[in-house]
Amino acid sequence: MAKKTHVKVRLVPEAKPDSAFFYYVKKPAGGEKAKVKLSAKKYNPSTRKHELFVEKKLPPHSK
């Protein structure tokens, strides 16, 4: 099988990381951009404003 070119990361609001709202985005798996933490300005419907969202680790899943 081929190597993955992207990994899925979760973006949570910087001001309130325990918020119920978050985004899933794809990030490169290798190279220089893979080492940089992702941050983006996105819309938060709970506060009804655009806020800075930062990358957090994905929660563990159960089978």
Rosetta blueprint (number, residue, H / E / L):
1 M L
2 A L
3 K L
4 K L
5 T L
6 H E
7 V E
8 K E
9 V E
10 R E
11 L E
12 V E
13 P E
14 E L
15 A L
16 K L
17 P L
18 D L
19 S L
20 A L
21 F L
22 F L
23 Y E
24 Y E
25 V E
26 K E
27 K E
28 P E
29 A L
30 G L
31 G L
32 E H
33 K H
34 A H
35 K H
36 V L
37 K L
38 L L
39 S E
40 A E
41 K E
42 K E
43 Y E
44 N E
45 P L
46 S L
47 T L
48 R L
49 K E
50 H E
51 E E
52 L E
53 F E
54 V E
55 E E
56 K E
57 K L
58 L L
59 P L
60 P L
61 H L
62 S L
63 K L
